[in-house]
Amino acid sequence: MRIAPVCCAGSAAPAAGFLLAVLLGGSGSLLTAQGSSTSGKPAGDSAKRSASVDLPVTPSLSRIFAGGKPASIAEFKAMETHVQALLKKILPCTVSAGGAGAVIVLDGYVLCAGHVTRRPGRTVTLTMHDGRKIQAKTLGLNTHTDSGILKITTKGEFPGLEMGDSKGLKKGQWVVMLGFPGGRKDGLGPPLRLGRVIRLVSRVNRYLTTDCTMSAGDSGGPLFDMQGRVLGTNSRISRNLEENMHVPIEAFQREWEWLVKGKALSSGRSPEPGWLGLVGDRQASRATVAQVVKGSPAALAGVRVGDEVVYFGERKVRTALAIPRLARRLWPGDRVDIKLRRGGKTLVKTAVVGRQPIATGSKSGQDKR
């Protein structure tokens, strides 16, 4: 495999992109893997090793990748070297699904955009970087989040990448994106776009937004952190071409149980309501906790009877009736910060949302203050 000597940065740092291109001796804007084998031979152990390699990062690179800018020619060259090594790690796991992209994670599961997989139960031919054709079956999808999962059905061992943490990202962090603009071309790998996170996922924004420039055919392709962990998949482009939206890995992790079962979802709400095991005091003028079920997520988090709930995640709580209703909107496995007042002090308790028991019985007691 030969790496073409051209690279780019997203629009958040045009000067950096220009200087990287000069350093690498090119005038274009893409880092592209060229001359890939089309022999169809299995990737074998070398591909598996490439998927698990940790890339060393110096203190200066850590500063840059966290949202800084290179301050010298040496730092630009260090970035170039790191990105070249990163590409070798992620390329064997990036596949073409027709005219779109996808990425293999562990155990033969493939992440893609929901509008690419379209519906459960389809047989799809995937083309790996070495030219091999393998078969996969579409599992579940969510048209609301645009997430979709496939499962490789061809027998054999395949490389896989670790899923990252899209919730832990910060604005300005550097990321890389692969895709197949215009479709996959024999002898050419997917171009790599280097850019930054410009908008995070929030209650009102379900996409992770970067300035890694997309074009038609990039749908489903993977977004990575600078260690090659999957942060999400490409979804769509805003009216502003500098705003490129990705399905965050958080959505796949949250919906995983249902997607692997082949469920077709169409909303941001869980098919099974969340449960915390606390009940509000209907007689109180504020959102006061009247009961905490023993062994429940709320009890394990340290919520007590008599606590006044002030915030539930990002939402301000005004009445006791809102407490269980807000919990039902969450997904089992979600983590939620509960801000409460107790004895004149303000506390924050983090609870992991659970499932409503079939029957809580008469033993659902109360905590003591």
N, C-alpha and C positions, 0 to 999 in steps of 0.2 A: 504494500500500500504506500503511495506517495502522497504527501500532504502539499496541496498547492500553496505557494507562498503569498497568500493574500488573507487579510483579516479585517474585521470591522468592529466598531463599537456602536451602541445604540445612540439615539439622538441626544441623550442626556449628557453626553461628553463628546461632542463632535471633534474637539481638538485631539482627544485621546485616540479616536478612531483614525484621524488623519495621520497622526504620528506613527501609530501601529502599522498602517499601510506603507508608510515610507520606510520604516525599519525593516519590513518584510519584503520590500522591493516590488510592491504591487501598487496598482492604482484602482483596483476594484474594491468591493465591499464584502466579500464572502471568504470564509475559510472552508475549503471543499476537499473531501477525500476523493482522490482520483485513482484510476488504474486498479480498481478492486477486482478480485478474482471472480470469474463467472463459471468456474469449473463445477460448482454444485457440490463440492466436497464438504463434509461436515467440518464445522469450526473446531471441534475437539476441545482438549484441555486448555489450549492457549486462550480461547475465547472465554472460557469459564474463569480463568485467572484474571483476564483483563477486566471482568465485571466486578472483581472484588478488591482491586488494587486501591490502597489509600494513597492519595497524592500529597506529598509533603508540601507544607506551606510555611514560608518564612514569616517573621513578624511583620515585615513591610507588606507582604502580599495579604496577610490577614487584615491589616489596616485598609488596604485598597479594596479588597473584596467585600468588606463590611460597609462600604459606601464611600471610600476615599478615592483619591485620584493619584495616579503615578506621578512622582515628583522629579524623576530623572530618567535618562536613557536606560540606565541599568534596570530600573523598575519596570519600564516598558518591555525590555527584553525578558525579564523574569516572568511577566504576564504572558508573553508570547510562548515561552517554554512551557508554562503551566497549561495553557489552553491546548497546545499541541498534544501534551500528555493526556489531558482530559478527553480530547476527541478520540484517542485510541481506546480509552476505557469505555466510552458510551456508544461508539459506533457499532460494535457487534450486536448490541441489544436493540438498536433502532431498526425497525422493519417498515416495509412498504405494504400498505393494504389497498391495493388497486392504485388509485391516484392520490391516496392520503398516506399519512404516517401513523406509527404506533410504536409503543415501547414495551419490551418484555421485562417484567419484574419476576420475582422469585416464583418457583413452582409452576412455571409454564403459563402463568396468567399474563395477558397482554392488555395494556391500558390504551384507550383510544377515545375519541370524541363520540358522544352518543349519536350525533347526526351522521357520523360515518358508519357506525355499526347498524343503525336503522331499526332493527328489531331482533328479538331473541331467536335462536335456532337456525340462523343462516350459516352456511359453510363458506368460509372466506379463504382465499389463497394469500399467504403472506410471503413476501420476498425478503430474505435476509441480505445483509450487506455483502456476503460472499456469493450471492446469486442463487442460493438454494431456494427452492419453492417448498413451503410447508403449508399444512392445512390447519385451520383453526375454526372453532365454532363460536358464534356470538352468544354471549350469555345475557346478562341484564343491562339495562340502560336507564337513565333518567333524563327525560327531555327538558326538565327544568334546569338542572345543573349542567347538562350536556356531557355527562359522564357515560362511558360505555366500557365493558370488559369482554374480552375474548379468552378462550382457553385453547392452547395448542393441542391438536389431536394427533398430529404426526408423532410416531414413536421416536424416542431419542432424547439426548440431553441437550439443553439449550442454555445459553448464558442468561443471566438475569441481574437486574440492578435493584439496589435498595431504594425504598420509598423514603423521601425526606420529610421535612416539617415545614409546610407552607404557613402554618399559624405562627411560627417563630421568626418569620421574615420581618425585615424592616425596610422602609423606603430607602432607595439608593443602593441596596445590595446588588452586586453583580451576579448575573445569571447567563446561561447559554441556552440556545434553542436550536433544535434540528427539525427539519421538515422537508417536504418534497415539492417545492413550488414548480408548477407545471407538470408534475408527475415524475416518477422515477425514471432515470435515464441510465442505460447500460454503460458501465465503465465509470460512472460518476456517483459518488456518494452524496448524501444530503448536505447542503451548505449549512454552515454553523453561523448563527447570529449571536453576537455578544452584546449584552445590554444591561439595563438596570431595572429594578422593581420601581414602578412609579405610583402604584395604588394597591393597597392591601385589601383582603377580603374583610367585609364587615356585614353588619345586619342588613344594610341596604345595598350592598355591592357583593354579589356572589362570585365574581370573577377576580382572579389575580391579574393585574395589569402591568405590562412591561413595555419598554420601547424596543424590544427585539422585533424588528420589522418583519411582518408576515405578508404573504401574498397567496393567491389561490393555489391550493394544493398542499398548503402547510397544515391544514386541519388534521387533528389527531396526533401530530408530531409532539415529541416530548420537550419539556422545559426542565432544566437541571440547575442545581446549585453548583458551586465551583469545586465540589468534591465528586460530582457525577451522580448525586442522589436525585431521584425524580421528584420534581416539585409540582408537576401537573402536565396537562396536555393542551395543545393549541385548540382554541374554540372559534374565535371570530375577531374581526378588526372593527374598531370604532370608526365613526365618520372622520375622526382625526386619525390619520394613518400612523401617527406616532404612538397611539394607544392600542396595544395588542392584548387581547383578553385570553386567559388560559383557565381551564378547569383546574382548581387547586387540588393537590393530592388529598387535602382534608376532606373533600367531597367523596372521593373514592373510598377513603378509610371509613368514613361515616356510613356510607351506603353498602359497604363491602358484603355484609351478610346477605343482603337481598339481591345484589347484583350477581353474585356467584350462583345464586339459586335460579337465575334467569328471570327475575321480576322486571317488568316494564313499569317504571315509576314516572310520575308527571308533575311532581310538586316538590317543594323544599321541606315538606313535613314527613316525618317518619311514618311508615306503614303501621308501626306499633308505637303508641304514645309512650313518652317517657314518664318516669315516676320517681319521686324523691322520698315519699313517705312522711310528709308533714301536712298538717291541716291548720288552716287559719281560724282564728277566733272570730266568729260571725258577730259577736256582740261588741267587739272592740271597735273603737273609732279609727284605729290604725291597723297595719298589717301585722298583727301579733300572732305568734305561733301558739296554737292551743294544744296540739298533739304531735308527737314524733314517734313513728312506728319503730319499735325495737328492731335493730339490725338493718334498718333501711339506709339508703344512701345519705339522707339528711342526718340520721343518727351517727353514722360513721364519720361524717364531716364535722360533727361537733355542734350541730344546731340543737338548741334546747327550747323547751316549753317556756313561754314568756318573752322570747327574743322578738324584737320588732324588725321585720325585714324591710330594708330601705331600697336596695337595688337587687335585682335578679339578673345577673349578667349585665347587659347594658341598659336594661329597662328599669325605670323607677317604679316601685310598687306602692300603691296607695291604699288598697283594700285587702282584707284577708282572703276574699274570694279569688283574687288574682293569683295567689301562690300556686295552688295545684293546676290552675289553667295554664300558667306559663310553663310549668314542668311538663305538661302533656305535649307541648309544642316541640320539645327537644327530642333528640334521638338517644336511644340507649347507648351508653358509652361516651356521650358528650360530657365534658367537664364544664361546670358553671360556677362562677364566683358569686357567692351570696353575701352581700354587705348588710350587716345587721347592727342593731344597738342592743347592748346588754349592760344593765347597771350603770348607765351613764357613759359607757365606753363604746367606741365604734370598732367592730371586728369584721374580718372578711374570712369566710369559710368556703373552701372549694369542695364541691360535691361531684361525684361521678354518677350521672343519671343512670337509673336502672329500669327494670321492667316491673309492671304492676303484677304482684303475686296473684295466683289463681284465687286464693282465699287468705286474707290476712288473719282471720279468726279473731277470737276475743282476747288474744294475748298481745294485741297491738297496744302496748302501754305508752306511758309518757316518760319523758326524761325529767329528772329533778333539776331545779335551778341551783 
